[in-house]
Each structure stands twice: as C-alpha cells, then as structure tokens.
Amino acid sequence: MLSQQLAAPRFDDPAEVVRWMGALQAQESRMFKWTVGIRMQNPSLLSVQRALDSGRLIRAHTLRPTWHVVPAEDFRWMASLNESKLSAGIYGWAKSGGILPGDIQSLAGKVEKTLEGSQLTRQEVTERLAEQVTDAGERIVSLYLSLGEIQGRICSGGEKGGKNTYMLADERIPRCISLSRDEALAEMAARYFRSHGPATLDDFVWWSGLGIIDAKKAVASLGSHIFREMSGGKEFLIHSDSPALSTAVPGKILHLLPPYDEYLISYKDRSHCIEERHKGFAFNSWGIFHPVILYNGRITGNWRKNSRKTGEPYHTSFFEGCRPAAKGLIAAAVERYSKFLAE
C-alpha cells in the first residue's frame, strides 16, 4: 500500500501521482479519476479534471490494448515501447471484422486533417469524415483513433459535454521527453517497481505489455537499485526508492477501490491481496473488474452506490470469511470518496 500511495500518500498534484505510478489503467472513463484521486493527500475530482482538461495528463492507448492515463510529457516514449505489437493487434482485430489494414490507413490523413486545431468527440470525427468519405463509419474511425494513440499521433483532449475528445498530439503536447529505447525501458521498470513493488518479473511483463526479453533487459539496467527477495518460491523485486522499504503503514486503512484499480489489475498474480475463493467477486475471466474494499492490504468485499433510498449513499458487503471492518473506518472511506466528488 505504501508503494502504491494508498498509505501515507506523498502527493497532492494529480500529475505527480500519475508520474509516480508510471501509468494508470483508465478504460472506465468515470471511475479512473478516483484511481488518481484516492492516491492524493487531498482527493479532488476538480483537480483531476483540470489536469486532464489542461493536457497535463493524457488518456490514450499506450502500454496494453486499453486506455491508460499518463503524464503528457511521457506520452510518446511510453507509446513507442509497444507501438509495433499493439498496431499489429489493431490490424488483426480489424481484419477479423472484415476491415483491411489499407482501409484504416486510407483514413489517416483525413482524420488528422479533421482534428487540426480542434478537440472532437469520436462522433464528431465520424460525422465530419462522412462528408468526405462514404464508408467512414464509427467502427473504422474508432479503430483509427486507437491506432493513432498507439502510434503517438493522437491523444485525448478536454471533455466536452461529459464525453472524451481527441486531439493531435503535436498540438496537445508541444514538448515531450525524448528517450532512447534502452532509456525508456529502464525508466518504465524503475517507475513500476518503485510504485508497485514488491512484484515479480511476470507482473511487470503483464503490466507493461513488454516481451520477456525487453522486461529482463529493463530490470537488469537498474542494477543495484533493484532489491530481490524470494518468497513462496518466487522472486520479488522492489526499487530502492520505494517507501515500502523505509516507512511503516500508519494503522488500519480501508479504501473503496474503483474497478480496474492498480492494486489489483497491475499484477498477473493477485494472490498477495485476495483469496482464490473471492476472486470472482472482484473480477471475472473476461477482464471485467468490480469496485472492491481494500482493508489492511487485502481485498475483503465489494461496494456500490446504493440504489435504494435508505439514507446510506453507498452499500458495502464483506466476503464470506472476511471479518467486517469497523463502522468508523467504512464511514471515513465513504466520506473521503464523497468529498472527492464534491471538490
């Protein structure tokens, strides 16, 4: 919890939180903001939204074939690490649906011309292209927008009427950090094992989307900054800068984690925080993750907004065999989330 900024958080700036974490999965467009906010000293939805709308944070397809939120200045070097693999995946998925690579590529210039000087929703891009190209349906436009993100040419703009928009990366991020591939690999490994450690090499491969050879190279490049320890027949790694090495967890901690939170999704093996018999309540085999309760480092229950007019805004339940947390801890977690939404 210390490495993940879920105990004794160090930052109050959303961009600093994301920079520390490296990248945060952001496919759930509403709840990923709480993934950032829950790691802030003073959680504020307004602060997170401002970081997104101003372009300090970028939401795009980067590490794996889903959305992540990353610091704007890191967008291009992060996208470059898996560009070839993810691009091939887009073309393969499109081909299975009867869309050829040439069909997508033929839209490239037209999509980017449409986005010049604009922040447009996917629907707006599709509508403007329909005036130029008869077969520019929303599906093929969506594929190209994802491809453009993967290749570092398109990224998120500010929200418009509660909907995500797209912009040209050159217009949104005039200055990006430039790293060689070896430098980028080392930086990615440092950020992961600093903010997610202790974790295994397999965990890093899963989270980063890298191949095993690149992942091993990235870890090796950190040299003495990586500490290793065997536990349960597995080797765990942690970066020397991780607060978990020098700070104690301050008392009992309970959080209402959003779906797809890094505490669960960033590890291939999640047995460190949830019992096997409870996994189906937290996520399923199709990759759907649910809101969960984190109590003293373990996933022990679920939470949701209360649909009934009971006077209680959120419903919490604990898994069989998990002792319910004190009502005061639950109330404090609910108040923290409610305050985040209000500020």
MOCORTA-V458764 format. One record per residue. RES is the residue in one small letter. SS is DSSP state (H for helix, E for strand, C for the rest). Layout:
BEGIN
res->RES ss->SS
res->RES ss->SS
END
This chain:
BEGIN
res->m ss->C
res->l ss->C
res->s ss->C
res->q ss->C
res->q ss->C
res->l ss->C
res->a ss->C
res->a ss->C
res->p ss->C
res->r ss->C
res->f ss->C
res->d ss->C
res->d ss->C
res->p ss->H
res->a ss->H
res->e ss->H
res->v ss->H
res->v ss->H
res->r ss->H
res->w ss->H
res->m ss->H
res->g ss->C
res->a ss->C
res->l ss->E
res->q ss->E
res->a ss->C
res->q ss->C
res->e ss->C
res->s ss->C
res->r ss->C
res->m ss->C
res->f ss->H
res->k ss->H
res->w ss->H
res->t ss->H
res->v ss->H
res->g ss->H
res->i ss->C
res->r ss->C
res->m ss->C
res->q ss->C
res->n ss->C
res->p ss->C
res->s ss->C
res->l ss->H
res->l ss->H
res->s ss->H
res->v ss->H
res->q ss->H
res->r ss->H
res->a ss->H
res->l ss->H
res->d ss->H
res->s ss->C
res->g ss->C
res->r ss->C
res->l ss->E
res->i ss->E
res->r ss->E
res->a ss->E
res->h ss->E
res->t ss->C
res->l ss->C
res->r ss->C
res->p ss->C
res->t ss->C
res->w ss->E
res->h ss->E
res->v ss->E
res->v ss->E
res->p ss->E
res->a ss->H
res->e ss->H
res->d ss->H
res->f ss->H
res->r ss->H
res->w ss->H
res->m ss->H
res->a ss->H
res->s ss->H
res->l ss->H
res->n ss->C
res->e ss->H
res->s ss->H
res->k ss->H
res->l ss->H
res->s ss->H
res->a ss->H
res->g ss->H
res->i ss->H
res->y ss->H
res->g ss->H
res->w ss->H
res->a ss->H
res->k ss->H
res->s ss->H
res->g ss->C
res->g ss->C
res->i ss->C
res->l ss->C
res->p ss->H
res->g ss->H
res->d ss->H
res->i ss->H
res->q ss->H
res->s ss->C
res->l ss->C
res->a ss->H
res->g ss->H
res->k ss->H
res->v ss->H
res->e ss->H
res->k ss->H
res->t ss->H
res->l ss->H
res->e ss->C
res->g ss->C
res->s ss->C
res->q ss->C
res->l ss->E
res->t ss->C
res->r ss->H
res->q ss->H
res->e ss->H
res->v ss->H
res->t ss->H
res->e ss->H
res->r ss->H
res->l ss->H
res->a ss->H
res->e ss->C
res->q ss->C
res->v ss->C
res->t ss->C
res->d ss->C
res->a ss->C
res->g ss->C
res->e ss->H
res->r ss->H
res->i ss->H
res->v ss->H
res->s ss->H
res->l ss->H
res->y ss->H
res->l ss->H
res->s ss->H
res->l ss->H
res->g ss->H
res->e ss->H
res->i ss->H
res->q ss->C
res->g ss->C
res->r ss->C
res->i ss->E
res->c ss->E
res->s ss->E
res->g ss->C
res->g ss->C
res->e ss->C
res->k ss->E
res->g ss->C
res->g ss->C
res->k ss->E
res->n ss->C
res->t ss->C
res->y ss->E
res->m ss->E
res->l ss->E
res->a ss->H
res->d ss->H
res->e ss->H
res->r ss->H
res->i ss->C
res->p ss->C
res->r ss->C
res->c ss->C
res->i ss->C
res->s ss->C
res->l ss->C
res->s ss->C
res->r ss->H
res->d ss->H
res->e ss->H
res->a ss->H
res->l ss->H
res->a ss->H
res->e ss->H
res->m ss->H
res->a ss->H
res->a ss->H
res->r ss->H
res->y ss->H
res->f ss->H
res->r ss->H
res->s ss->H
res->h ss->C
res->g ss->C
res->p ss->C
res->a ss->E
res->t ss->C
res->l ss->H
res->d ss->H
res->d ss->H
res->f ss->H
res->v ss->H
res->w ss->H
res->w ss->H
res->s ss->H
res->g ss->C
res->l ss->C
res->g ss->C
res->i ss->H
res->i ss->H
res->d ss->H
res->a ss->H
res->k ss->H
res->k ss->H
res->a ss->H
res->v ss->H
res->a ss->H
res->s ss->C
res->l ss->C
res->g ss->H
res->s ss->H
res->h ss->H
res->i ss->E
res->f ss->E
res->r ss->E
res->e ss->E
res->m ss->E
res->s ss->E
res->g ss->C
res->g ss->C
res->k ss->E
res->e ss->E
res->f ss->E
res->l ss->E
res->i ss->E
res->h ss->E
res->s ss->C
res->d ss->C
res->s ss->C
res->p ss->H
res->a ss->H
res->l ss->H
res->s ss->C
res->t ss->C
res->a ss->C
res->v ss->C
res->p ss->C
res->g ss->C
res->k ss->C
res->i ss->C
res->l ss->E
res->h ss->E
res->l ss->E
res->l ss->E
res->p ss->C
res->p ss->C
res->y ss->C
res->d ss->C
res->e ss->H
res->y ss->H
res->l ss->H
res->i ss->H
res->s ss->C
res->y ss->C
res->k ss->C
res->d ss->C
res->r ss->C
res->s ss->C
res->h ss->C
res->c ss->C
res->i ss->C
res->e ss->C
res->e ss->H
res->r ss->H
res->h ss->H
res->k ss->H
res->g ss->H
res->f ss->H
res->a ss->H
res->f ss->E
res->n ss->C
res->s ss->C
res->w ss->C
res->g ss->C
res->i ss->C
res->f ss->E
res->h ss->C
res->p ss->C
res->v ss->E
res->i ss->E
res->l ss->E
res->y ss->E
res->n ss->C
res->g ss->C
res->r ss->E
res->i ss->E
res->t ss->E
res->g ss->E
res->n ss->E
res->w ss->E
res->r ss->E
res->k ss->E
res->n ss->C
res->s ss->C
res->r ss->C
res->k ss->C
res->t ss->C
res->g ss->C
res->e ss->C
res->p ss->C
res->y ss->E
res->h ss->E
res->t ss->E
res->s ss->E
res->f ss->E
res->f ss->C
res->e ss->C
res->g ss->C
res->c ss->C
res->r ss->C
res->p ss->C
res->a ss->C
res->a ss->C
res->k ss->H
res->g ss->H
res->l ss->H
res->i ss->H
res->a ss->H
res->a ss->H
res->a ss->H
res->v ss->H
res->e ss->H
res->r ss->H
res->y ss->H
res->s ss->H
res->k ss->H
res->f ss->H
res->l ss->H
res->a ss->H
res->e ss->C
END
